[in-house]
């Protein structure tokens, strides 16, 4: 870590209690929590506002996360526009198996694409609560994180070098951001798991073909169907890791989707233009602790959960709720309890979701593994899921993320 750069001659840069790096769900939620009680902060983002409001990302929100946003005045549009899902469907061996998690638990999922949530959060932070957000920054450098007086240095959108002295830095700039890179092995343990598979992530300009999420478990590979809006549907296709999206023509994509999602009585797929096509190599990681000095990581900067269980945006919000509240307590009351316990409080849910992602991956990919033993255990797990109320309830609670201990 480099030492704090000397300030230029003349007036000192304006001090900010908190600098948030990254304008995703985690960073913007922290910023909104701070602004709600009048705490000054600045959010730095490398992309433009238009870009982050359109960037395709996750779309499934757990009920506790929606209620957390609602309590903080951040869910008005979501509550009005989001879809509620009460069940999901597995397809295996040409048959359909409905799983009614609302009936088992009294809880449901919300479907609200991340770009819409980010749009709401940016508007609330910048336009309603008067928050300072600076787009198009680059070359972000952090100094003095292990001191009481950290400084954030960056180049603004006009090419000018800027300095912000602050009390705390929130690292919410994702898996490839500068803040995670600072947590080197001498400062943190990074635990990583590679699944050895890829998913071809697709957005289709087509209405959903089913009234709920569909998981296709097929010898050719996993396939997923997730509604994003009445006009757009997210699909996934298992593929080799590192595969080239150009290997997947329009006709090949729809042929594989029809085959892997096909089942007796299933409605035909509504096909449409593919507006996104990229390969995701499935892997997870966890950074422990999520803190170094005055730097606090949140969201994908601290932990990555592959989209296997649709947990990433929910974990980012969980971090943000805890961190935002802890920063408010420290800066308004001098209460450091929340910041001291932040990492430990987050990691319980993080590891719970990591374990569930791994368990669910074995179901999704066992049949396509080429290993008859794994194929057999996949079928056994699904039979138990649909024949045992206790197994069904346990799965539903993990799927919904409603464990009250977190």
N, C-alpha and C positions, 0 to 999 in steps of 0.2 A: 504494500500500500504506500503510495507516495505521500509525502508530507503536504500540509496545507500550503497552497500557493500564496505568496505575498499579494495583498490587495494592491491594485493600481493606486498611484498617488491621487489625492483629491478625496472626495466624499466616499465613505464606505458604502458598499452595496447594502440595499435594504434587507434587513433580517426578516426571515419567515420562521415561525415556530415549526412548521412541517413542510418538507418538500416530498411530493409524491411523484415517483417516476413510473409512468405508464398509465394511459387512459383507457384501461379495460374495465370490466365489471368490478374488480377488486379495488383498483386505484380510485375510480370515480365514486364508489360507495364510501370509501374512507373519506374522500374529499367532501362529500355531501354531509356525512356525519359531523365533521369538523365545522363546516360552514353553518350547520343548523344551530350551533351554540355560539357562533361568532368567533371561532378560532380561525385565524388567518393561515392560509397555506397556498402553495402553488403546485399545479400539476404540470409535468413536462411530458410531452408525447412526440415521438419521432415522426409519426404520420400526420396527415391533414385531418381536419374534422370530417370532411366528406368521406375520406377513406375508412375511418374507424366506424362510421355510421352505416357502412355498406358491407364491411368485411364479413363473409360467411363464417359462422362459427356454430356453437352449440345451440340447442333450443329447448332442452327439457329442464324444468325447474321443479324442485321438490317443495312440498307444501310448507314446510317450516321456513324455507328460504323466502318464499313469497310473503309469508306472514312477517318475517323479519324486515323485508323491504316496506311492507305496508305500515308497520309500526314507526318507521323512520320517514314516512311521507314520500316514498319513492315508488309506489306501485299503482298509481291511479290509472295510467294507460294500460298497464298489464292486466289489472283486474277487469277492465272494460273489454279488452280485446283478445286476451289469451284464451286458448282452448283448454278445456279440462278433460283429462283422460282418466278413465276408471278401470281399465283392463288392458291387457296386452294379449298377443296371440303367438303361439309357437306353431311352426309347421315342420313336420317330420314324417318321412315315409309316405308322403301324399295325403296326410291327415292334418286337420286343424285342431289345436288345443287352446281354448280360451282360458285365460287366467284372470279372475275377477278380484283384483286387489282392493278395490273400494269396498266390496262386500265383506272381505275378510278383516279390514283394518279401519274402515271409516275415513280413509285418506285417499287422495288422488294426486296425479301429476298435473302440472301446467305445461303447456307448450307455448313458448314465446321466444322467437328467434333472438339470439344474442345481439345482432345489430339493432333491433328495436329497443332492447333494454339499454344498450349503450347510448342510443339516441336520447332516450328518456333521461338517463343519468347525466349526460353532457348538458342537456337543456336545463335541468334542475340546478346543476352545479354552477354553470356559467351564466345562464340567462335569468334564472330566478333568484338564486342565492348569491350572485355576484362573485363567484369564485374566479380566481386567477388561473387560467389554463393557457399554456404556450405550446402551440403546434409546430411541427417541422424542425424540432431541435435535433442536434447531432453531437457526436463526440462528448457524451456525458462522462464526466469524471468525478469521483467522490474522494474527498480528502478528510482526514481526521475523524474517521468513523469511530475509532476507539478513544476519542477524547470527548469532552463536554461541548465542543464547538465544531461540529462537522461543517463542511462547505461543499456545495454542489457547483461544479463548473460545467459549462456547456457552450456550444456555439448556436446562436439563434438562427432564425430563418433568413436573416439578412447577412449572415456570415460574421456577426460580431461575437466575440468571446464574452461570456457573462459569468458572474459569480453570485451565489446565493448562500450566505451564512444562515444556519438554521439550528434547531435543537434536535430534530429527528428526521430520518429519511425512511420513506416507505418504498420498498423495492417491489413494484407490481408490474414489471416490464416483461414478463413472460419467460419462456424457456430459453430464449436466445438473447436475453437482455444483459445489460452490463452488470446489474446488481447480483444476479446469481453467479456470474463469473468471478465475483470477488470472494465468494465463499469457497476458497481453495481447501485442499485436504487438511491443511494445518488448522483451519478454522471451523470445519464442518465435515460431517460424514455424509456422503451422497450414496444412498442405496439405490441400485438400478436393477430392473428386471426387463429383459427382452423376450417377447413372445415368439419371435422367429416367424412372424406372419405379417402380411400387409393387408390393408383395406383400401380398396378403391372408393374414395368418397365422391359422391355424385349429388348434384342438385339438378332436378328435372323441372322444367317449366310445364308442369302437369299437376292436376289435382290429385290428392291422395286416393289410393285405390282400396283403402280399407278404413274402417272407422276407428282403428287404434294402431299402435305400434305392432309390427310383425317381425318375428325372428325366424328366418328360414334356415333350418339345419339340414344340410344336404351333402352327399359325398363329393360334389364338385367344389364345395366351400360354403361358408356362411353367407347369407344375404340379409340385409335389414331394410325395412321400410318405415320411415318416420315422417309424419306430416310436419310441415313447417308453416304453411298457410293454406287457404283454400285454393291457391294457384300454384304453389311450389311444394315439392316433396323431396326429402332427403333419402337417398338410397346408399347402401354400402354393399360392396362385393369383396369377399376374401380373395386375395391375390398373393403372389410371391412378394416378399419384402424387396423394396427397391425396384419394383416393376415400373415400366414406362407407361404413363397414362395413354400415350399415343398407340399403345398396343391394343387399346380397347376402343374399337370403332362404335359408332352409334348402334349398328345392328348387333354387334357382339354383346354390348352391354345389355340391351333389352332381351336378347335371346337367353343370356344367363340369368337375368332377373326372372323371366317367365319360368325358367326351369327350376331355379332354386326356391322360388316363392310359390310354386304351383302346388295346389292341394285340392282335394275333392270339395266342391261347393264354394271355392274361393272365387271372388269376382275377378274378372280380367284386369290386368294392369292398364291404367290410363297412361299411355306413352306420350312423351313430349321431348322438346329440345333440351339437350344437356347443357346447362349454363355453367357448371363447374365439374371438373374432373381432375382429381389429384390423388396420389398414393400416399397413405399414411403408414409408416412402419410402426407397428404396435409395440410400445414400451412404456414403462412407468419409472419414476424415480421419486425419491424423498430426500430432502435436505434436512439434516438435524445437527444443531438446532436451527430454527428459522430466524435467528437473531445473531448479529455481530455488532457489538458496541451499540451505536445509535442507529444502526440499520436493521429494519424489520421487514422480512420478506412476506409476500402474500400472493396467493394464486399460483400460477404455473411457475413463477420464479422460485417457489419453495417446494413444489411437488407437482408432478405430472401424472395424471391418470388417463390412460388411453380411453377413447370413446366407447369402449366395450360396454361400460355400465352407465354412461351418460352422467358422470359425477363431477366433471371438471369445473363447470360454472358454479355448481352448488358449493364445492369446496372453496372456491374463490370468494364467494359471498360469506361463507362461514368465517373465513379469515378476516374479511373486511369488517364484519360486525364486531368481532372480538377486538381487533386492532383499533378500529375507530373509537369504540367505547373506552378502551384503555388509554388512548391518547387524550381523549377529552378529560378523563379522570385525572391524568397526570398534569395536564396543562391548566385545568380550571380549579382543581382541588389539591394538587400536590400529592395525589394518591398513586403510588407506583405499583400497586398490587397487580393490576391487569397487565402492565407491560412486563413485569417480572415473570408472570406465569403464562405469557402469551404463547410461546412455542409449545409448551407442554399441553395447554388447553386445545390447541389446534391439532396436534399430532394424534390424539386419540381418534378423532373422526377420520383423519387422513389415512391412518393404517387400517381402520375398519373398511374404508372404501377400497383401499388397495387390495385387501384380502378378497372382498366381494368381486372385484374386477377379475382377479385371477381365477376364482371359482367359476364365474360366469363364462370366462374364456374357454375353460375346459368343456363346458356344455356346447358353446357355439362351434368349437373347432374340432371336437373329438371325432365326429363322424367323418370329417374330411382329412383326418390326420394320416390315413392309410394304415393305422394300427387297429386291428380288430378288437383288441382289449379296450382301448380308449373309446371306440365306437360303442362297445357293450356297456361301459360304465356311464357313458352319456345317456343312453336309453334308460338305464336303471335310475339315474337321477331324475329324469323327466317323469318316469312312471311314479316315483315317490312323490314328486312335486304335485302331481294331479290326483294321487290316491290318498295321501295323508294330510289331514287338516293341519296338523302340527308343522309338517314340512312346508306346506303352503304358506302358513302364517309367518314362519321364520324367513322364507324367501321374500314375502311381501314387505316385511319390515326392513330388510336390507335393501331391496329394490327401491323403496320409498325413502330410505334414510331417516326413519322416524325414531330410532333408538333414543329414548329420553335421557340417557346418560350423557349425551353430547349436546 
